Amino acid sequence: MPEQTRESKSDRDGRSEAGKAAVKTLKSQDLFQGARELGIEHHGALYRLKITRQGKLILNK
């Protein structure tokens, strides 16, 4: 049986491992500053980024 190769996500979307390092990274605590929800305006629409009770992030329009 031939060996299967797995394509990584970075290969599929055309970004290399080096390209990932160029992504600007922010800490959630710096964004939220003690709040559980914040608004993000994008192309005239308001999105809400919330921290759930389980500590995960959810984005709603």
PQR file of N, CA, C, O and H, with PARSE charges and radii, in Angstrom:
ATOM      1  N   MET A   1       0.842  -1.176   0.000 -0.4000 1.5000
ATOM      2  CA  MET A   1       0.000   0.000   0.000 -0.0000 2.0000
ATOM      3  C   MET A   1       0.892   1.246   0.000  0.5500 1.7000
ATOM      4  O   MET A   1       1.821   1.326   0.804 -0.5500 1.4000
ATOM      5  N   PRO A   2       0.634   2.216  -0.878 -0.5600 1.5000
ATOM      6  CA  PRO A   2       1.493   3.398  -0.944  0.2800 2.0000
ATOM      7  C   PRO A   2       1.358   4.243   0.310  0.5500 1.7000
ATOM      8  O   PRO A   2       0.302   4.300   0.939 -0.5500 1.4000
ATOM      9  N   GLU A   3       2.448   4.892   0.651 -0.4000 1.5000
ATOM     10  CA  GLU A   3       2.447   5.775   1.816 -0.0000 2.0000
ATOM     11  C   GLU A   3       1.619   7.014   1.515  0.5500 1.7000
ATOM     12  O   GLU A   3       1.762   7.623   0.455 -0.5500 1.4000
ATOM     13  H   GLU A   3       3.307   4.847   0.140  0.4000 1.0000
ATOM     14  N   GLN A   4       0.756   7.380   2.447 -0.4000 1.5000
ATOM     15  CA  GLN A   4      -0.050   8.582   2.271 -0.0000 2.0000
ATOM     16  C   GLN A   4       0.710   9.775   2.803  0.5500 1.7000
ATOM     17  O   GLN A   4       1.385   9.696   3.829 -0.5500 1.4000
ATOM     18  H   GLN A   4       0.639   6.885   3.308  0.4000 1.0000
ATOM     19  N   THR A   5       0.591  10.869   2.099 -0.4000 1.5000
ATOM     20  CA  THR A   5       1.204  12.095   2.587 -0.0000 2.0000
ATOM     21  C   THR A   5       0.093  13.045   2.980  0.5500 1.7000
ATOM     22  O   THR A   5      -0.945  13.122   2.323 -0.5500 1.4000
ATOM     23  H   THR A   5       0.043  10.933   1.266  0.4000 1.0000
ATOM     24  N   ARG A   6       0.327  13.762   4.054 -0.4000 1.5000
ATOM     25  CA  ARG A   6      -0.659  14.734   4.508 -0.0000 2.0000
ATOM     26  C   ARG A   6      -0.158  16.120   4.167  0.5500 1.7000
ATOM     27  O   ARG A   6       0.982  16.483   4.456 -0.5500 1.4000
ATOM     28  H   ARG A   6       1.170  13.700   4.588  0.4000 1.0000
ATOM     29  N   GLU A   7      -1.026  16.873   3.554 -0.4000 1.5000
ATOM     30  CA  GLU A   7      -0.701  18.249   3.219 -0.0000 2.0000
ATOM     31  C   GLU A   7      -1.064  19.115   4.411  0.5500 1.7000
ATOM     32  O   GLU A   7      -2.191  19.059   4.901 -0.5500 1.4000
ATOM     33  H   GLU A   7      -1.953  16.578   3.319  0.4000 1.0000
ATOM     34  N   SER A   8      -0.130  19.903   4.873 -0.4000 1.5000
ATOM     35  CA  SER A   8      -0.417  20.756   6.017 -0.0000 2.0000
ATOM     36  C   SER A   8      -1.288  21.925   5.589  0.5500 1.7000
ATOM     37  O   SER A   8      -1.348  22.260   4.406 -0.5500 1.4000
ATOM     38  H   SER A   8       0.786  19.948   4.474  0.4000 1.0000
ATOM     39  N   LYS A   9      -1.964  22.544   6.548 -0.4000 1.5000
ATOM     40  CA  LYS A   9      -2.788  23.707   6.252 -0.0000 2.0000
ATOM     41  C   LYS A   9      -1.952  24.813   5.623  0.5500 1.7000
ATOM     42  O   LYS A   9      -2.411  25.510   4.718 -0.5500 1.4000
ATOM     43  H   LYS A   9      -1.916  22.272   7.509  0.4000 1.0000
ATOM     44  N   SER A  10      -0.728  24.968   6.106 -0.4000 1.5000
ATOM     45  CA  SER A  10       0.108  26.029   5.543 -0.0000 2.0000
ATOM     46  C   SER A  10       0.398  25.768   4.070  0.5500 1.7000
ATOM     47  O   SER A  10       0.546  26.717   3.299 -0.5500 1.4000
ATOM     48  H   SER A  10      -0.356  24.402   6.841  0.4000 1.0000
ATOM     49  N   ASP A  11       0.481  24.497   3.659 -0.4000 1.5000
ATOM     50  CA  ASP A  11       0.689  24.188   2.244 -0.0000 2.0000
ATOM     51  C   ASP A  11      -0.570  24.479   1.438  0.5500 1.7000
ATOM     52  O   ASP A  11      -0.487  25.002   0.327 -0.5500 1.4000
ATOM     53  H   ASP A  11       0.360  23.727   4.285  0.4000 1.0000
ATOM     54  N   ARG A  12      -1.734  24.145   1.987 -0.4000 1.5000
ATOM     55  CA  ARG A  12      -2.995  24.324   1.264 -0.0000 2.0000
ATOM     56  C   ARG A  12      -3.313  25.786   1.025  0.5500 1.7000
ATOM     57  O   ARG A  12      -3.770  26.143  -0.062 -0.5500 1.4000
ATOM     58  H   ARG A  12      -1.802  23.720   2.889  0.4000 1.0000
ATOM     59  N   ASP A  13      -3.081  26.656   2.024 -0.4000 1.5000
ATOM     60  CA  ASP A  13      -3.447  28.053   1.835 -0.0000 2.0000
ATOM     61  C   ASP A  13      -2.296  28.882   1.264  0.5500 1.7000
ATOM     62  O   ASP A  13      -2.412  30.101   1.138 -0.5500 1.4000
ATOM     63  H   ASP A  13      -2.710  26.366   2.906  0.4000 1.0000
ATOM     64  N   GLY A  14      -1.192  28.226   0.920 -0.4000 1.5000
ATOM     65  CA  GLY A  14      -0.102  28.899   0.238 -0.0000 2.0000
ATOM     66  C   GLY A  14       0.850  29.660   1.141  0.5500 1.7000
ATOM     67  O   GLY A  14       1.717  30.382   0.651 -0.5500 1.4000
ATOM     68  H   GLY A  14      -1.098  27.236   1.023  0.4000 1.0000
ATOM     69  N   ARG A  15       0.705  29.513   2.450 -0.4000 1.5000
ATOM     70  CA  ARG A  15       1.611  30.191   3.363 -0.0000 2.0000
ATOM     71  C   ARG A  15       2.602  29.202   3.934  0.5500 1.7000
ATOM     72  O   ARG A  15       2.243  28.097   4.340 -0.5500 1.4000
ATOM     73  H   ARG A  15       0.000  28.926   2.849  0.4000 1.0000
ATOM     74  N   SER A  16       3.829  29.611   3.955 -0.4000 1.5000
ATOM     75  CA  SER A  16       4.867  28.755   4.512 -0.0000 2.0000
ATOM     76  C   SER A  16       4.961  28.971   6.014  0.5500 1.7000
ATOM     77  O   SER A  16       4.320  29.868   6.560 -0.5500 1.4000
ATOM     78  H   SER A  16       4.121  30.509   3.625  0.4000 1.0000
ATOM     79  N   GLU A  17       5.754  28.153   6.673 -0.4000 1.5000
ATOM     80  CA  GLU A  17       5.988  28.345   8.103 -0.0000 2.0000
ATOM     81  C   GLU A  17       6.583  29.726   8.364  0.5500 1.7000
ATOM     82  O   GLU A  17       6.243  30.366   9.360 -0.5500 1.4000
ATOM     83  H   GLU A  17       6.275  27.424   6.229  0.4000 1.0000
ATOM     84  N   ALA A  18       7.462  30.190   7.487 -0.4000 1.5000
ATOM     85  CA  ALA A  18       8.049  31.514   7.647 -0.0000 2.0000
ATOM     86  C   ALA A  18       6.984  32.593   7.511  0.5500 1.7000
ATOM     87  O   ALA A  18       7.068  33.619   8.186 -0.5500 1.4000
ATOM     88  H   ALA A  18       7.739  29.671   6.679  0.4000 1.0000
ATOM     89  N   GLY A  19       5.980  32.389   6.652 -0.4000 1.5000
ATOM     90  CA  GLY A  19       4.896  33.343   6.473 -0.0000 2.0000
ATOM     91  C   GLY A  19       4.037  33.479   7.707  0.5500 1.7000
ATOM     92  O   GLY A  19       3.487  34.549   7.964 -0.5500 1.4000
ATOM     93  H   GLY A  19       5.912  31.555   6.103  0.4000 1.0000
ATOM     94  N   LYS A  20       3.912  32.412   8.474 -0.4000 1.5000
ATOM     95  CA  LYS A  20       3.118  32.470   9.698 -0.0000 2.0000
ATOM     96  C   LYS A  20       3.743  33.405  10.716  0.5500 1.7000
ATOM     97  O   LYS A  20       3.020  34.063  11.465 -0.5500 1.4000
ATOM     98  H   LYS A  20       4.359  31.542   8.265  0.4000 1.0000
ATOM     99  N   ALA A  21       5.050  33.482  10.764 -0.4000 1.5000
ATOM    100  CA  ALA A  21       5.735  34.337  11.718 -0.0000 2.0000
ATOM    101  C   ALA A  21       5.417  35.806  11.448  0.5500 1.7000
ATOM    102  O   ALA A  21       5.518  36.629  12.358 -0.5500 1.4000
ATOM    103  H   ALA A  21       5.637  32.947  10.156  0.4000 1.0000
ATOM    104  N   ALA A  22       5.037  36.152  10.222 -0.4000 1.5000
ATOM    105  CA  ALA A  22       4.767  37.538   9.870 -0.0000 2.0000
ATOM    106  C   ALA A  22       3.372  37.980  10.298  0.5500 1.7000
ATOM    107  O   ALA A  22       3.054  39.164  10.187 -0.5500 1.4000
ATOM    108  H   ALA A  22       4.955  35.484   9.483  0.4000 1.0000
ATOM    109  N   VAL A  23       2.531  37.075  10.782 -0.4000 1.5000
ATOM    110  CA  VAL A  23       1.182  37.423  11.195 -0.0000 2.0000
ATOM    111  C   VAL A  23       1.239  38.206  12.504  0.5500 1.7000
ATOM    112  O   VAL A  23       1.859  37.762  13.470 -0.5500 1.4000
ATOM    113  H   VAL A  23       2.789  36.113  10.872  0.4000 1.0000
ATOM    114  N   LYS A  24       0.603  39.350  12.533 -0.4000 1.5000
ATOM    115  CA  LYS A  24       0.569  40.159  13.752 -0.0000 2.0000
ATOM    116  C   LYS A  24      -0.236  39.413  14.804  0.5500 1.7000
ATOM    117  O   LYS A  24      -1.355  38.975  14.536 -0.5500 1.4000
ATOM    118  H   LYS A  24       0.100  39.711  11.748  0.4000 1.0000
ATOM    119  N   THR A  25       0.319  39.267  15.987 -0.4000 1.5000
ATOM    120  CA  THR A  25      -0.322  38.522  17.070 -0.0000 2.0000
ATOM    121  C   THR A  25      -0.558  39.437  18.256  0.5500 1.7000
ATOM    122  O   THR A  25       0.341  40.149  18.702 -0.5500 1.4000
ATOM    123  H   THR A  25       1.228  39.623  16.205  0.4000 1.0000
ATOM    124  N   LEU A  26      -1.786  39.406  18.759 -0.4000 1.5000
ATOM    125  CA  LEU A  26      -2.156  40.183  19.935 -0.0000 2.0000
ATOM    126  C   LEU A  26      -2.659  39.235  21.008  0.5500 1.7000
ATOM    127  O   LEU A  26      -3.250  38.201  20.696 -0.5500 1.4000
ATOM    128  H   LEU A  26      -2.517  38.828  18.397  0.4000 1.0000
ATOM    129  N   LYS A  27      -2.435  39.571  22.250 -0.4000 1.5000
ATOM    130  CA  LYS A  27      -2.962  38.770  23.352 -0.0000 2.0000
ATOM    131  C   LYS A  27      -4.396  39.198  23.623  0.5500 1.7000
ATOM    132  O   LYS A  27      -4.707  40.389  23.629 -0.5500 1.4000
ATOM    133  H   LYS A  27      -1.956  40.411  22.504  0.4000 1.0000
ATOM    134  N   SER A  28      -5.267  38.221  23.846 -0.4000 1.5000
ATOM    135  CA  SER A  28      -6.676  38.545  24.059 -0.0000 2.0000
ATOM    136  C   SER A  28      -6.868  39.457  25.261  0.5500 1.7000
ATOM    137  O   SER A  28      -7.739  40.326  25.238 -0.5500 1.4000
ATOM    138  H   SER A  28      -5.014  37.253  23.841  0.4000 1.0000
ATOM    139  N   GLN A  29      -6.068  39.278  26.316 -0.4000 1.5000
ATOM    140  CA  GLN A  29      -6.235  40.141  27.491 -0.0000 2.0000
ATOM    141  C   GLN A  29      -5.895  41.592  27.169  0.5500 1.7000
ATOM    142  O   GLN A  29      -6.434  42.507  27.793 -0.5500 1.4000
ATOM    143  H   GLN A  29      -5.360  38.573  26.335  0.4000 1.0000
ATOM    144  N   ASP A  30      -5.003  41.813  26.195 -0.4000 1.5000
ATOM    145  CA  ASP A  30      -4.695  43.176  25.774 -0.0000 2.0000
ATOM    146  C   ASP A  30      -5.865  43.780  24.985  0.5500 1.7000
ATOM    147  O   ASP A  30      -6.120  44.981  25.082 -0.5500 1.4000
ATOM    148  H   ASP A  30      -4.565  41.070  25.688  0.4000 1.0000
ATOM    149  N   LEU A  31      -6.566  42.966  24.215 -0.4000 1.5000
ATOM    150  CA  LEU A  31      -7.722  43.445  23.455 -0.0000 2.0000
ATOM    151  C   LEU A  31      -8.913  43.708  24.369  0.5500 1.7000
ATOM    152  O   LEU A  31      -9.525  44.775  24.303 -0.5500 1.4000
ATOM    153  H   LEU A  31      -6.358  41.991  24.136  0.4000 1.0000
ATOM    154  N   PHE A  32      -9.240  42.755  25.210 -0.4000 1.5000
ATOM    155  CA  PHE A  32     -10.443  42.840  26.032 -0.0000 2.0000
ATOM    156  C   PHE A  32     -10.271  43.743  27.253  0.5500 1.7000
ATOM    157  O   PHE A  32     -11.251  44.331  27.711 -0.5500 1.4000
ATOM    158  H   PHE A  32      -8.743  41.889  25.264  0.4000 1.0000
ATOM    159  N   GLN A  33      -9.079  43.872  27.784 -0.4000 1.5000
ATOM    160  CA  GLN A  33      -8.778  44.728  28.934 -0.0000 2.0000
ATOM    161  C   GLN A  33      -9.788  44.538  30.067  0.5500 1.7000
ATOM    162  O   GLN A  33     -10.322  45.509  30.604 -0.5500 1.4000
ATOM    163  H   GLN A  33      -8.282  43.394  27.412  0.4000 1.0000
ATOM    164  N   GLY A  34     -10.041  43.284  30.422 -0.4000 1.5000
ATOM    165  CA  GLY A  34     -10.935  42.962  31.527 -0.0000 2.0000
ATOM    166  C   GLY A  34     -12.392  42.791  31.144  0.5500 1.7000
ATOM    167  O   GLY A  34     -13.170  42.279  31.948 -0.5500 1.4000
ATOM    168  H   GLY A  34      -9.608  42.495  29.986  0.4000 1.0000
ATOM    169  N   ALA A  35     -12.793  43.199  29.950 -0.4000 1.5000
ATOM    170  CA  ALA A  35     -14.174  43.040  29.483 -0.0000 2.0000
ATOM    171  C   ALA A  35     -14.367  41.626  28.938  0.5500 1.7000
ATOM    172  O   ALA A  35     -13.391  40.917  28.695 -0.5500 1.4000
ATOM    173  H   ALA A  35     -12.160  43.615  29.296  0.4000 1.0000
ATOM    174  N   ARG A  36     -15.611  41.217  28.748 -0.4000 1.5000
ATOM    175  CA  ARG A  36     -15.919  39.898  28.175 -0.0000 2.0000
ATOM    176  C   ARG A  36     -16.371  40.009  26.720  0.5500 1.7000
ATOM    177  O   ARG A  36     -16.567  38.991  26.055 -0.5500 1.4000
ATOM    178  H   ARG A  36     -16.404  41.793  28.946  0.4000 1.0000
ATOM    179  N   GLU A  37     -16.539  41.231  26.221 -0.4000 1.5000
ATOM    180  CA  GLU A  37     -17.037  41.444  24.865 -0.0000 2.0000
ATOM    181  C   GLU A  37     -16.461  42.737  24.319  0.5500 1.7000
ATOM    182  O   GLU A  37     -16.252  43.697  25.061 -0.5500 1.4000
ATOM    183  H   GLU A  37     -16.380  42.058  26.761  0.4000 1.0000
ATOM    184  N   LEU A  38     -16.201  42.758  22.997 -0.4000 1.5000
ATOM    185  CA  LEU A  38     -15.772  43.988  22.348 -0.0000 2.0000
ATOM    186  C   LEU A  38     -16.357  44.054  20.954  0.5500 1.7000
ATOM    187  O   LEU A  38     -16.736  43.036  20.374 -0.5500 1.4000
ATOM    188  H   LEU A  38     -16.371  41.979  22.394  0.4000 1.0000
ATOM    189  N   GLY A  39     -16.427  45.257  20.426 -0.4000 1.5000
ATOM    190  CA  GLY A  39     -16.960  45.468  19.088 -0.0000 2.0000
ATOM    191  C   GLY A  39     -15.831  45.681  18.093  0.5500 1.7000
ATOM    192  O   GLY A  39     -14.809  46.293  18.401 -0.5500 1.4000
ATOM    193  H   GLY A  39     -16.119  46.084  20.897  0.4000 1.0000
ATOM    194  N   ILE A  40     -16.047  45.156  16.884 -0.4000 1.5000
ATOM    195  CA  ILE A  40     -15.087  45.330  15.796 -0.0000 2.0000
ATOM    196  C   ILE A  40     -15.875  45.846  14.590  0.5500 1.7000
ATOM    197  O   ILE A  40     -16.791  45.182  14.106 -0.5500 1.4000
ATOM    198  H   ILE A  40     -16.878  44.658  16.634  0.4000 1.0000
ATOM    199  N   GLU A  41     -15.510  47.029  14.115 -0.4000 1.5000
ATOM    200  CA  GLU A  41     -16.156  47.550  12.915 -0.0000 2.0000
ATOM    201  C   GLU A  41     -15.350  47.116  11.712  0.5500 1.7000
ATOM    202  O   GLU A  41     -14.140  47.337  11.659 -0.5500 1.4000
ATOM    203  H   GLU A  41     -14.765  47.569  14.508  0.4000 1.0000
ATOM    204  N   HIS A  42     -16.017  46.492  10.735 -0.4000 1.5000
ATOM    205  CA  HIS A  42     -15.350  45.984   9.535 -0.0000 2.0000
ATOM    206  C   HIS A  42     -16.223  46.275   8.330  0.5500 1.7000
ATOM    207  O   HIS A  42     -17.336  45.759   8.232 -0.5500 1.4000
ATOM    208  H   HIS A  42     -17.000  46.312  10.779  0.4000 1.0000
ATOM    209  N   HIS A  43     -15.739  47.086   7.424 -0.4000 1.5000
ATOM    210  CA  HIS A  43     -16.476  47.476   6.211 -0.0000 2.0000
ATOM    211  C   HIS A  43     -17.882  47.959   6.544  0.5500 1.7000
ATOM    212  O   HIS A  43     -18.847  47.581   5.880 -0.5500 1.4000
ATOM    213  H   HIS A  43     -14.835  47.505   7.504  0.4000 1.0000
ATOM    214  N   GLY A  44     -17.995  48.788   7.566 -0.4000 1.5000
ATOM    215  CA  GLY A  44     -19.270  49.377   7.926 -0.0000 2.0000
ATOM    216  C   GLY A  44     -20.187  48.495   8.760  0.5500 1.7000
ATOM    217  O   GLY A  44     -21.251  48.952   9.178 -0.5500 1.4000
ATOM    218  H   GLY A  44     -17.211  49.095   8.106  0.4000 1.0000
ATOM    219  N   ALA A  45     -19.813  47.257   9.015 -0.4000 1.5000
ATOM    220  CA  ALA A  45     -20.628  46.348   9.831 -0.0000 2.0000
ATOM    221  C   ALA A  45     -19.978  46.188  11.200  0.5500 1.7000
ATOM    222  O   ALA A  45     -18.753  46.208  11.326 -0.5500 1.4000
ATOM    223  H   ALA A  45     -18.948  46.886   8.677  0.4000 1.0000
ATOM    224  N   LEU A  46     -20.811  46.030  12.218 -0.4000 1.5000
ATOM    225  CA  LEU A  46     -20.309  45.841  13.571 -0.0000 2.0000
ATOM    226  C   LEU A  46     -20.346  44.363  13.931  0.5500 1.7000
ATOM    227  O   LEU A  46     -21.386  43.712  13.833 -0.5500 1.4000
ATOM    228  H   LEU A  46     -21.806  46.014  12.115  0.4000 1.0000
ATOM    229  N   TYR A  47     -19.210  43.851  14.343 -0.4000 1.5000
ATOM    230  CA  TYR A  47     -19.079  42.468  14.804 -0.0000 2.0000
ATOM    231  C   TYR A  47     -18.815  42.493  16.294  0.5500 1.7000
ATOM    232  O   TYR A  47     -18.209  43.436  16.802 -0.5500 1.4000
ATOM    233  H   TYR A  47     -18.365  44.380  14.422  0.4000 1.0000
ATOM    234  N   ARG A  48     -19.265  41.459  17.005 -0.4000 1.5000
ATOM    235  CA  ARG A  48     -19.027  41.346  18.442 -0.0000 2.0000
ATOM    236  C   ARG A  48     -18.151  40.131  18.707  0.5500 1.7000
ATOM    237  O   ARG A  48     -18.492  39.012  18.323 -0.5500 1.4000
ATOM    238  H   ARG A  48     -19.758  40.692  16.592  0.4000 1.0000
ATOM    239  N   LEU A  49     -17.030  40.357  19.361 -0.4000 1.5000
ATOM    240  CA  LEU A  49     -16.119  39.287  19.752 -0.0000 2.0000
ATOM    241  C   LEU A  49     -16.303  39.064  21.245  0.5500 1.7000
ATOM    242  O   LEU A  49     -16.089  39.974  22.046 -0.5500 1.4000
ATOM    243  H   LEU A  49     -16.753  41.266  19.673  0.4000 1.0000
ATOM    244  N   LYS A  50     -16.703  37.845  21.620 -0.4000 1.5000
ATOM    245  CA  LYS A  50     -17.030  37.558  23.012 -0.0000 2.0000
ATOM    246  C   LYS A  50     -16.196  36.405  23.546  0.5500 1.7000
ATOM    247  O   LYS A  50     -15.819  35.495  22.808 -0.5500 1.4000
ATOM    248  H   LYS A  50     -16.877  37.106  20.969  0.4000 1.0000
ATOM    249  N   ILE A  51     -15.917  36.462  24.840 -0.4000 1.5000
ATOM    250  CA  ILE A  51     -15.290  35.347  25.549 -0.0000 2.0000
ATOM    251  C   ILE A  51     -16.424  34.550  26.180  0.5500 1.7000
ATOM    252  O   ILE A  51     -17.210  35.098  26.953 -0.5500 1.4000
ATOM    253  H   ILE A  51     -16.223  37.202  25.439  0.4000 1.0000
ATOM    254  N   THR A  52     -16.517  33.258  25.860 -0.4000 1.5000
ATOM    255  CA  THR A  52     -17.575  32.418  26.409 -0.0000 2.0000
ATOM    256  C   THR A  52     -17.255  32.014  27.845  0.5500 1.7000
ATOM    257  O   THR A  52     -16.154  32.253  28.341 -0.5500 1.4000
ATOM    258  H   THR A  52     -15.879  32.813  25.233  0.4000 1.0000
ATOM    259  N   ARG A  53     -18.238  31.397  28.505 -0.4000 1.5000
ATOM    260  CA  ARG A  53     -18.020  30.900  29.867 -0.0000 2.0000
ATOM    261  C   ARG A  53     -16.904  29.867  29.908  0.5500 1.7000
ATOM    262  O   ARG A  53     -16.227  29.720  30.926 -0.5500 1.4000
ATOM    263  H   ARG A  53     -19.132  31.203  28.102  0.4000 1.0000
ATOM    264  N   GLN A  54     -16.710  29.153  28.809 -0.4000 1.5000
ATOM    265  CA  GLN A  54     -15.647  28.137  28.738 -0.0000 2.0000
ATOM    266  C   GLN A  54     -14.288  28.745  28.371  0.5500 1.7000
ATOM    267  O   GLN A  54     -13.293  28.028  28.262 -0.5500 1.4000
ATOM    268  H   GLN A  54     -17.259  29.273  27.982  0.4000 1.0000
ATOM    269  N   GLY A  55     -14.251  30.070  28.182 -0.4000 1.5000
ATOM    270  CA  GLY A  55     -12.995  30.740  27.872 -0.0000 2.0000
ATOM    271  C   GLY A  55     -12.625  30.737  26.400  0.5500 1.7000
ATOM    272  O   GLY A  55     -11.492  31.061  26.045 -0.5500 1.4000
ATOM    273  H   GLY A  55     -15.059  30.653  28.272  0.4000 1.0000
ATOM    274  N   LYS A  56     -13.575  30.372  25.532 -0.4000 1.5000
ATOM    275  CA  LYS A  56     -13.315  30.378  24.084 -0.0000 2.0000
ATOM    276  C   LYS A  56     -13.805  31.693  23.494  0.5500 1.7000
ATOM    277  O   LYS A  56     -14.535  32.440  24.145 -0.5500 1.4000
ATOM    278  H   LYS A  56     -14.496  30.109  25.821  0.4000 1.0000
ATOM    279  N   LEU A  57     -13.401  31.971  22.261 -0.4000 1.5000
ATOM    280  CA  LEU A  57     -13.813  33.189  21.576 -0.0000 2.0000
ATOM    281  C   LEU A  57     -14.885  32.860  20.560  0.5500 1.7000
ATOM    282  O   LEU A  57     -14.833  31.833  19.885 -0.5500 1.4000
ATOM    283  H   LEU A  57     -12.808  31.364  21.732  0.4000 1.0000
ATOM    284  N   ILE A  58     -15.872  33.762  20.463 -0.4000 1.5000
ATOM    285  CA  ILE A  58     -16.907  33.625  19.450 -0.0000 2.0000
ATOM    286  C   ILE A  58     -17.128  34.985  18.804  0.5500 1.7000
ATOM    287  O   ILE A  58     -17.170  36.007  19.490 -0.5500 1.4000
ATOM    288  H   ILE A  58     -15.914  34.597  21.012  0.4000 1.0000
ATOM    289  N   LEU A  59     -17.270  34.994  17.475 -0.4000 1.5000
ATOM    290  CA  LEU A  59     -17.462  36.223  16.715 -0.0000 2.0000
ATOM    291  C   LEU A  59     -18.844  36.194  16.097  0.5500 1.7000
ATOM    292  O   LEU A  59     -19.185  35.254  15.378 -0.5500 1.4000
ATOM    293  H   LEU A  59     -17.236  34.164  16.918  0.4000 1.0000
ATOM    294  N   ASN A  60     -19.650  37.221  16.370 -0.4000 1.5000
ATOM    295  CA  ASN A  60     -21.001  37.336  15.802 -0.0000 2.0000
ATOM    296  C   ASN A  60     -21.131  38.637  15.055  0.5500 1.7000
ATOM    297  O   ASN A  60     -20.504  39.638  15.403 -0.5500 1.4000
ATOM    298  H   ASN A  60     -19.373  37.984  16.954  0.4000 1.0000
ATOM    299  N   LYS A  61     -21.962  38.613  14.012 -0.4000 1.5000
ATOM    300  CA  LYS A  61     -22.259  39.831  13.261 -0.0000 2.0000
ATOM    301  C   LYS A  61     -23.522  40.434  13.819  0.5500 1.7000
ATOM    302  O   LYS A  61     -23.973  41.475  13.341 -0.5500 1.4000
ATOM    303  H   LYS A  61     -22.471  37.800  13.729  0.4000 1.0000
TER
END
